Amino acid sequence: MAANNMRDIKRRIKSVKGMEHITNAMKLVSAAKLRRAKNTFERTREYFHFVTESIEEIFNNTSEVPTRYLKGNREIKKTCFIIMTSSRGLCGSYNSNVIKEAAEQIAGCKEKPHIVAIGNKGKEHFMKRDYDIIGEYMLPPESISFIETQQISKPIIDMYNSEEIDEVVMIYTSFINSLEQSVKSVRLLPFEIDKDPSSPKLEKLVEYEPSVEEVFNYLVSKYVEIMVYGAIVESATCEHAARRMAMESATDNAREMIQELNLFYNRTRQAVITNEISEIVGGANALK
């Protein structure tokens, strides 16, 4: 029985060592992907922040924004959620946090919302609950191009303009640093103008060509596309950071388990040897 027990322990040690090698390799891969994704995120963040701020400044300093883009001019009945998760697991609570936030917001909707799923985990979760998935993007988020973002955003904007939906909300993970990420919810449409009474109003004479309607249709579509693209790039950075942390924790746990199993194996072996010596001594004494 003792020999069988020791074989089981050795088999378990070998199994955990194999797991430790796998998780350590995945940690190194995720660390490399995180460096690339972080570089992309930092390059795009400054540019997109400048563009979105410029568009918001136009919205906040003009009285000619078409009313359908402004909050309070349409009753919110049907909402479209853009939900960004990963297509793979092994990244800690990254997916569950986004899905939990989305589920809480969906619970407060008057009507069953439309969902645009970026990432397979979110798609699977909401498809099982019979939600209407009107769009999806399942490829690795770090490889997305701005043209693909336009293809994702255009149907949403068209549905908003045709009043099939009354609100567009984007839920994704915001990158704080390599050790901390948080779920963020942003309403893209309708646009909420935040005018600060204390700030001076820019008195600019602006002429819109060919028309105010066409200019703002273009600006709003670009705003949504840029916001979606930036959020996808940021979510990809958060995914790799979360996976690196999860794999590092799994590797540390595996190493700790190996130490405990080795200690248990040595104690068991010592007990077996002691027992065998006792049997030999006992047999020798019996022969006297």
N, C-alpha and C positions, 0 to 999 in steps of 0.2 A: 504493500500500500504506500509506503514511504517513497519507494522508487518511482511509482506511478505519479505521486504527488510532485516529486522533483521534476519529472519530465514535463508535467503540466506547467510548472512554473517557468522552466526554460523555454517552453513553447510560447508562453505569454510574454516573456521578456523579448523574444525574437519578434513577435508580432508588434509589440509597442515600439521597438527600435525601428521597424519598417515604417510605422506611422510617423515616428519622429523625423525620419529622413524626408518623408513626403511633405509634412507640414513645414519643415524648415526650407525645403526647396520652393514651396509655394510662397513662403514669406519673402524669400529673395526675389522671386519673380514679381510679386506685388510691389516690393520696394522699388524695383527698376521701373515698373509701369507707373508707379506714383510719381517718380521724378519726372518722367516724360509728360504725364498729365498735368503735373503742377506747373511745369514750364509753359505748357500751352495755355493753361488757365491764367497765369500771370501775364502772359503776352496779350491775351484777348481782353482781360478784365479792364485794363486802363482804357483801351480803345472803346469798348462797348459802353463803359461807364460814361465816357465823354459823349458818345452818340445819344444814349438814352437821356442824359441830362440836357442835351441840346433840344431834343424833342419835347421833354417835359417843360423846358423854359418857354418854348413856343406856345404850348398848351396853356401854361399858367399866365402868360402875358398877352393874350388875345381874347377878344370876346366873340370871335367868329368860328369857334370850334362847333361843328355840327352837333346838334343836341343828342343824336342817337349814341354818340360816343361818351356822353357825360353821365355820371352817376345821378340818379334821382329822376331821370326823364323817362324811365321805362320800368315797369313792375318786373321784379326778378322772379320768374317762374321756372324757367328751364336753365340749368347750369351745365357748362361743359368743363370737366376737370382734366387737366393735363397732368398725369401722374408719372413721375420718373423713379423707377426702381432699376435694379440690375437684372440681367438675364441669367445670372448664376448665383449660387448660394455661397456658403462659407465666408461670409463677410459680417458676422456678428448680427447686431440688431439693425443694420443699415436698412434692409427692406421692410422689416416689421414696423419700424418707426414711421416710415412714409405711409405704409398701408393703414396704420392706426390713425394717423392724422387725417388721411383721406376719408376713412370710414366715419370718423367723428363729424367731419364737415358734410359728408353725404347724408348723414342721419338728420341734419337740419334743413335739408332741401324740401321744397314744397312738392316737386315732381321728381320722378326717377331721372337722374342726370345722364348725360352722355359722357363717355370717357375716352380720352386719347391716351393709350398706354405706351410709354417709352420704357422698354424693359419687360422681360417675360414674366417675372415674378408678380408684378402688379396685374398684368393681363390675366394670368391664371387665377389669381385671387378673385378678381371681379367677374370674370367669365363664369366661374362656379356659382356665383350669386346672381346670375342672369342680368347683369348690367349691359347696356348697349355700348359695345366697343366700336367707335366710329373711325378710329385710326390707330396705327401701331408702328413702332420702330423697334425691331428686335436685334439689330446688329450691335456690335460693341460701341458704346457711346463715344469713346475717344476717337473713333474713326469717322464720325459724322462730318459731313460737309455742310456749308451754309446753304447750298442748293437743296440738299435733303431737308434742311430745316424749313425752307420755303414750301416744300411739298407737304410737310406736316402742318404748317401754319395756315396755308391758303384756304383749305376747306373749312377750317374753324372760323376764319374771318368772314368768309362767304356766308356761312350759317348765321353768324351774328348780324351781318348786314341784312339778310333776308328774314330776320327775327325768328328763326328756328330755335335759337338759343338767346338768352338774355344776359348771360354772364359767362366770362371765361376766367377760370382760376387755375393757377399752376402750383403744384405741390412738388417740391424737390428737396434735396439735402444741401445745405449751405456749408461751405468750407470755412472753418475758423482757423484751424491749424492742423498739423498732421496727427495730433492726438485728440482733437475735438471737432465734431461736426454736429449740426443741428438741423432739424426739419424746418423748412420755411414755406409759407403759403403766400402767394402774391396774386392779387386780382389784376389781370391784364386789361379786361374790358368789363364794364364801362370804365372809362378813365375818370379818376377822382382828382379834380383840380384842387391843389392845396395852396391857396393864396394866403400869404402871411401879411396881415395888415401893417405890420411894422416895417416891412421891406418896401423900398421905393418901387413903384410900378414903372416899368420901362415904357416910355411913350415913344413908340416906333410906328412910323407910317409904312405899312407893309401892303404890297399889292400881290395878290395870289393869281398866278396864271397857270393853266387856262381858267381855273375857277377855284373858289375856296373849297368846294366839295371834293374835287379831284386831288387837290394838294393834300388835304387831310386824309383822304382815302389812302394815298400813298404813304403818308407819314405814319398812320396808325398801323398799316400792314408791316412796314419796316420795323416799327417799335416792337410789335408782337414777335416778328421773326428774330430780331436781335435778342430779345429777352429769353426766348425759348432756346436759342443756340447757346447763349451764355450759361443758362441753367443746366443744359445737358453737359457742357464742358465741365462745369463746377461739380455736377453730380458724379461724373466719371472720376474726378479727382478724389471725391469723398469715398467712392466705392473702393478704390485701390487703397486708400488710407485705412478704411475699416477692415478690409481683407488682410492687410499687412498686420494690423493689430490683433485680429482674430487668430491668424496663423502663428504669430509670435507667442500668444497666450497658449495655443494648443501645443506648440513645441516645448514651452517651459513645463506645461503639465505632463507631457509625455516623458520628459527627462526626469521629473520628480517621481513619476510612477516607476520608471526603470530603476531608480535608486532604491525605492521602497521594495520592489520585487527582488532586486539583488540582495538586499539585506535579509529579506524573508527566506530567500533561497539558501543563503549562507547559514542562517540559523537552523533551517530544516536539515541541511547537510550535517551540521555539527550534532544535531539531535540524533540523526541516524547513526553517525560514527560512534557517539557516546553509547547508544543503545547496543550497537554491535560489540563494543568493548565490554560492556556489562554482561552480555550473553556469553562471551568468551571466558571472562573471569569466573562467571557463575558455573560454566561447564567444567572449567579446570578445578574449581573447588569441589565440585560434585565427584570428580574422579579420585580425589584424595581419600 
